[in-house]
């Protein structure tokens, strides 16, 4: 007797048919959102830079030579045009896939580094560690004891925030729409190069469902894809903001550079900025910082929240995308519930099938 056949897929098939009908409309609304964004982005960026030049640093802008001012405007337009060429659904899907692989690579490295630290702590005899002391300064703790103190248990990028508010200008910072660089991380500290290479190769083999440049046809994966698209769009706008700040610093208009970690920290909610006009960032005043002796540092930071607040057309497109997300989320919940029921039903059929092949022996 062979194994029972697969379970029915009629409810899931109907759900899949609904999703297949919605995906073209979702793609159209995504493309429309990006089209409107490409149309309104030049005016929003010009307003932000104009506020810096005329309201924040008017004396510096007045001292610039006419040729330097024309070159600055030309470079800003070039950066904007280059970034807008990458604001398409296909390009954002590609960047979302790359960001996902970056996170997978970082997770693998952090896991390997943590395992090496644990193995080193467990494999090191107490004599080599100098002997663990009690908090009161007494003798060594008995074997198996736990020592409680206020020192941090782990170190790494997630537990530290070391970055300057100014620094040398990096040539790589002036290309916001080029290939995304792999962000530096300290999770691989202490790992041998061959292990790092092996982890990187393993992460490259982990393909995302939207690596082919198309929206996934699974509702759960589609929700995840939409979230990654938002992250990719924020990355593009952040890169453009950083490149604009680099050009403003090179032209002598601003006094210092807000590095990428600062921009990311603000976007992630780790730093609370002071009040500033839309698409501008004003950090809390730091008296000890010699780069900004008279005023709080300011720079450009393009954010979808500010852009949508200023542009009604963009808000309308966002509302359409939110409606799509709500409908797809309901489909994802229904799909998960149906999958669980079908798996339980299939497991019951397998159990009955295996019980018939192996009947209980009589007493």
C-alpha positions as CSV (number, residue, x, y, z in Angstrom):
1,X,0.0,0.0,0.0
2,X,1.5,3.4,-1.0
3,X,1.4,6.6,1.0
4,X,-1.7,8.6,0.8
5,X,-1.8,11.4,-1.8
6,X,-1.4,15.1,-1.1
7,X,-4.0,17.1,0.6
8,X,-6.5,19.3,-1.2
9,X,-5.6,22.8,-2.2
10,X,-8.9,24.3,-3.2
11,X,-9.1,27.0,-0.4
12,X,-5.5,27.9,-0.9
13,X,-6.0,27.9,-4.7
14,X,-8.9,30.5,-4.3
15,X,-6.7,32.5,-2.0
16,X,-3.8,32.4,-4.5
17,X,-6.1,33.4,-7.3
18,X,-7.2,36.5,-5.3
19,X,-3.5,37.4,-4.7
20,X,-2.6,36.9,-8.4
21,X,-5.3,39.4,-9.3
22,X,-4.1,41.9,-6.7
23,X,-0.3,41.7,-7.5
24,X,-0.6,43.7,-10.8
25,X,-2.6,46.5,-9.1
26,X,0.0,46.5,-6.3
27,X,2.9,46.7,-8.8
28,X,1.1,49.6,-10.6
29,X,0.6,51.5,-7.3
30,X,4.2,51.0,-6.3
31,X,5.4,52.3,-9.7
32,X,3.0,55.3,-9.4
33,X,4.4,56.1,-5.9
34,X,7.9,56.0,-7.2
35,X,7.0,58.1,-10.2
36,X,5.4,60.8,-8.0
37,X,8.5,60.6,-5.7
38,X,10.8,61.2,-8.7
39,X,8.7,64.2,-9.6
40,X,8.6,65.9,-6.2
41,X,12.1,65.0,-5.0
42,X,13.9,67.8,-6.9
43,X,11.7,70.5,-5.3
44,X,12.0,69.0,-1.8
45,X,15.8,68.7,-2.1
46,X,16.0,72.3,-3.4
47,X,13.9,73.6,-0.6
48,X,16.1,71.9,2.0
49,X,19.4,73.1,0.5
50,X,18.0,76.6,0.0
51,X,17.1,76.8,3.7
52,X,20.7,75.8,4.6
53,X,22.2,78.4,2.2
54,X,19.9,81.3,2.9
55,X,18.7,80.9,6.5
56,X,21.4,78.8,8.3
57,X,24.6,79.7,6.5
58,X,23.9,82.9,4.5
59,X,27.3,84.4,5.1
60,X,29.1,81.4,3.8
61,X,26.9,81.2,0.7
62,X,27.4,85.0,0.0
63,X,31.2,84.5,0.2
64,X,31.2,81.7,-2.4
65,X,32.3,82.7,-5.9
66,X,29.8,82.6,-8.8
67,X,31.6,79.7,-10.4
68,X,31.6,77.7,-7.2
69,X,27.9,78.3,-6.7
70,X,27.2,77.1,-10.3
71,X,29.3,74.0,-9.8
72,X,27.5,73.2,-6.5
73,X,24.1,73.4,-8.2
74,X,25.3,71.3,-11.1
75,X,26.7,68.6,-8.8
76,X,23.5,68.5,-6.8
77,X,21.4,68.1,-9.9
78,X,23.7,65.3,-11.1
79,X,23.4,63.4,-7.8
80,X,19.6,63.9,-7.9
81,X,19.3,62.6,-11.4
82,X,21.5,59.6,-10.6
83,X,19.4,58.7,-7.6
84,X,16.1,59.1,-9.4
85,X,17.3,56.7,-12.1
86,X,17.4,54.0,-9.4
87,X,14.0,54.8,-7.9
88,X,12.1,52.0,-9.8
89,X,10.4,48.9,-8.5
90,X,13.0,46.6,-10.1
91,X,16.0,48.5,-8.7
92,X,14.5,48.7,-5.2
93,X,13.7,44.9,-5.4
94,X,17.4,44.3,-6.3
95,X,18.5,46.5,-3.4
96,X,16.1,44.9,-1.0
97,X,17.5,41.5,-1.9
98,X,21.1,42.8,-1.3
99,X,20.1,44.3,2.0
100,X,18.5,41.0,3.1
101,X,21.7,39.2,2.2
102,X,23.8,41.7,4.2
103,X,21.6,41.1,7.2
104,X,22.0,37.4,6.8
105,X,25.7,37.7,6.5
106,X,25.9,39.8,9.6
107,X,23.7,37.4,11.5
108,X,25.9,34.5,10.5
109,X,29.1,36.3,11.6
110,X,27.6,37.4,14.9
111,X,26.4,33.9,15.6
112,X,29.9,32.4,14.8
113,X,31.6,35.1,16.8
114,X,29.3,34.5,19.8
115,X,29.9,30.7,19.7
116,X,33.7,31.3,19.6
117,X,33.5,33.5,22.6
118,X,31.4,31.0,24.5
119,X,33.7,28.2,23.6
120,X,36.7,30.3,24.7
121,X,35.1,31.1,28.1
122,X,34.1,27.6,28.8
123,X,37.4,26.0,27.6
124,X,39.7,28.4,29.6
125,X,40.7,27.0,33.0
126,X,40.2,29.3,36.0
127,X,44.0,29.6,36.6
128,X,44.5,31.2,33.2
129,X,41.7,33.7,33.9
130,X,43.4,34.9,37.0
131,X,40.7,33.4,39.3
132,X,37.2,34.8,39.6
133,X,36.8,37.0,42.6
134,X,33.7,37.7,44.6
135,X,32.3,41.2,44.5
136,X,33.5,41.9,48.0
137,X,37.1,41.1,47.1
138,X,37.2,37.7,48.7
139,X,38.7,34.5,47.4
140,X,37.8,32.6,44.1
141,X,34.3,31.6,43.6
142,X,33.4,27.9,43.9
143,X,33.1,26.0,40.7
144,X,29.7,26.5,39.1
145,X,29.0,29.8,40.8
146,X,27.6,32.8,38.9
147,X,29.1,36.2,39.4
148,X,26.9,39.3,39.0
149,X,28.4,42.6,38.1
150,X,27.6,45.8,36.1
151,X,30.0,45.1,33.3
152,X,28.4,44.6,29.8
153,X,28.2,40.9,28.9
154,X,28.8,41.5,25.2
155,X,30.5,44.0,23.0
156,X,29.9,44.8,19.4
157,X,28.1,47.2,17.0
158,X,24.8,46.6,18.7
159,X,26.0,47.7,22.1
160,X,28.2,50.7,21.2
161,X,27.7,54.0,19.5
162,X,31.1,55.3,18.7
163,X,31.0,57.8,15.8
164,X,32.2,61.4,15.4
165,X,30.1,64.3,14.3
166,X,32.7,65.3,11.7
167,X,35.5,63.7,9.9
168,X,37.3,63.4,6.5
169,X,35.2,63.4,3.4
170,X,35.1,59.9,1.8
171,X,35.0,59.8,-2.0
172,X,32.7,56.9,-1.9
173,X,30.1,59.1,-0.2
174,X,29.4,61.0,-3.3
175,X,27.8,58.2,-5.2
176,X,24.4,57.5,-3.7
177,X,22.9,55.5,-6.6
178,X,25.8,53.2,-7.3
179,X,26.3,49.7,-6.1
180,X,25.6,49.4,-2.4
181,X,28.7,48.8,-0.4
182,X,28.8,46.2,2.3
183,X,28.6,48.1,5.5
184,X,31.6,47.6,7.8
185,X,30.9,45.6,10.9
186,X,32.9,44.5,13.9
187,X,31.0,41.2,14.3
188,X,33.8,39.4,12.6
189,X,36.5,40.6,15.0
190,X,38.5,37.6,16.2
191,X,37.3,35.3,13.4
192,X,39.9,33.7,11.1
193,X,39.8,34.9,7.5
194,X,38.9,31.5,6.2
195,X,35.9,31.3,8.4
196,X,34.7,34.8,7.4
197,X,35.1,33.7,3.7
198,X,33.1,30.6,4.3
199,X,30.3,32.5,6.1
200,X,30.2,35.0,3.2
201,X,29.9,32.2,0.7
202,X,27.1,30.6,2.7
203,X,25.2,33.9,2.8
204,X,25.5,34.4,-0.9
205,X,23.7,31.1,-1.4
206,X,20.7,32.4,0.6
207,X,18.5,33.8,-2.2
208,X,15.5,35.9,-1.4
209,X,12.2,35.1,-3.1
210,X,12.3,38.4,-5.0
211,X,15.9,38.0,-6.3
212,X,14.5,37.7,-9.8
213,X,13.1,41.2,-9.7
214,X,9.4,40.1,-9.3
215,X,7.0,40.4,-6.4
216,X,6.5,37.0,-4.7
217,X,3.2,35.2,-5.1
218,X,3.1,34.0,-1.5
219,X,1.2,36.5,0.8
220,X,3.5,36.0,3.8
221,X,6.6,36.6,1.6
222,X,4.9,39.5,-0.1
223,X,4.4,41.3,3.2
224,X,8.1,40.8,4.0
225,X,9.0,42.0,0.6
226,X,7.0,45.2,1.0
227,X,8.8,45.9,4.3
228,X,12.2,45.4,2.7
229,X,11.1,47.7,-0.2
230,X,10.5,50.5,2.4
231,X,14.0,49.8,3.9
232,X,15.5,49.9,0.4
233,X,13.8,53.2,-0.4
234,X,15.0,54.7,2.9
235,X,18.6,53.5,2.1
236,X,18.4,55.3,-1.3
237,X,17.2,58.5,0.2
238,X,19.8,58.2,3.0
239,X,22.6,57.8,0.5
240,X,21.4,60.8,-1.5
241,X,21.2,62.9,1.7
242,X,24.8,61.9,2.7
243,X,26.1,62.7,-0.8
244,X,24.4,66.1,-0.8
245,X,26.0,66.8,2.6
246,X,29.4,65.9,1.3
247,X,29.0,68.3,-1.6
248,X,27.8,71.1,0.7
249,X,30.9,70.5,2.9
250,X,33.2,70.4,-0.1
251,X,31.8,73.8,-1.3
252,X,32.4,75.3,2.1
253,X,28.8,75.9,2.8
254,X,28.5,73.7,6.0
255,X,31.0,73.5,8.8
256,X,31.1,69.7,9.3
257,X,29.8,66.4,8.0
258,X,27.1,64.3,9.6
259,X,28.3,60.8,8.9
260,X,26.2,57.9,7.8
261,X,25.9,56.2,11.2
262,X,24.4,59.4,12.6
263,X,21.8,59.5,9.8
264,X,21.0,55.8,10.4
265,X,20.7,56.4,14.1
266,X,18.2,59.2,13.6
267,X,16.2,57.1,11.1
268,X,16.2,54.2,13.5
269,X,15.1,56.3,16.5
270,X,18.3,56.0,18.4
271,X,18.9,59.8,18.3
272,X,16.2,62.3,18.9
273,X,16.8,65.3,16.6
274,X,15.8,68.9,17.4
275,X,13.1,70.7,15.5
276,X,14.1,71.5,11.9
277,X,12.3,72.2,8.6
278,X,11.3,69.2,6.5
279,X,14.1,67.0,5.1
280,X,16.7,68.7,7.3
281,X,18.4,67.3,10.4
282,X,19.4,69.4,13.4
283,X,21.2,67.4,16.1
284,X,21.3,68.4,19.8
285,X,23.9,71.0,20.5
286,X,27.2,69.5,21.8
287,X,29.3,72.2,23.5
288,X,32.4,70.0,23.5
289,X,32.4,69.6,19.7
290,X,34.9,72.1,18.2
291,X,33.5,71.6,14.6
292,X,30.3,73.3,15.6
293,X,31.3,76.0,18.1
294,X,28.3,78.4,17.7
295,X,25.3,76.3,16.7
296,X,23.9,72.8,16.5
297,X,25.0,70.8,13.5
298,X,22.6,70.7,10.6
299,X,22.4,68.7,7.4
300,X,20.1,67.2,4.8
301,X,18.2,64.1,5.6
302,X,15.5,63.1,3.1
303,X,12.7,61.0,4.7
304,X,9.5,59.6,3.3
305,X,7.6,60.9,6.3
306,X,8.6,64.5,5.5
307,X,8.1,64.0,1.8
308,X,4.6,62.6,2.2
309,X,3.7,65.3,4.7
310,X,4.6,68.0,2.2
311,X,3.2,66.3,-1.0
312,X,-0.6,65.4,-1.1
313,X,-0.1,63.3,-4.2
314,X,2.5,61.2,-2.4
315,X,0.2,60.8,0.6
316,X,-2.6,59.5,-1.7
317,X,-0.3,56.9,-3.2
318,X,0.8,55.9,0.3
319,X,-2.8,55.3,1.3
320,X,-3.3,53.0,-1.7
321,X,-0.2,51.0,-0.7
322,X,-1.5,50.8,2.9
323,X,-4.8,49.4,1.7
324,X,-2.9,46.8,-0.4
325,X,-0.8,45.9,2.7
326,X,-3.9,45.4,4.8
327,X,-5.6,43.1,2.3
328,X,-2.4,41.1,1.8
329,X,-2.0,40.8,5.5
330,X,-5.5,39.3,5.8
331,X,-4.6,36.9,3.0
332,X,-1.4,36.0,4.9
333,X,-3.3,35.2,8.1
334,X,-5.8,33.1,6.2
335,X,-3.1,31.3,4.3
336,X,-1.3,30.5,7.5
337,X,-4.5,29.2,9.2
338,X,-5.3,27.0,6.1
339,X,-1.8,25.7,5.9
340,X,-2.0,24.6,9.6
341,X,-5.3,22.9,9.1
342,X,-4.1,21.1,6.0
343,X,-0.9,20.0,7.7
344,X,-2.8,18.6,10.7
345,X,-5.2,16.8,8.3
346,X,-2.3,15.4,6.3
347,X,-0.6,14.2,9.5
348,X,-3.7,12.4,10.6
349,X,-4.0,10.6,7.3
350,X,-0.3,9.6,7.5
351,X,-0.8,8.4,11.1
352,X,-3.8,6.2,10.0
353,X,-1.9,4.9,7.0
354,X,1.2,4.0,9.1
355,X,-1.0,2.4,11.8
356,X,-2.5,0.1,9.1
357,X,0.9,-1.0,8.0
358,X,1.9,-1.7,11.5
359,X,-1.1,-3.1,13.4
360,X,-0.8,-3.5,17.2
361,X,0.2,-7.0,18.3
362,X,-2.3,-8.9,20.4
363,X,-1.7,-9.5,24.1
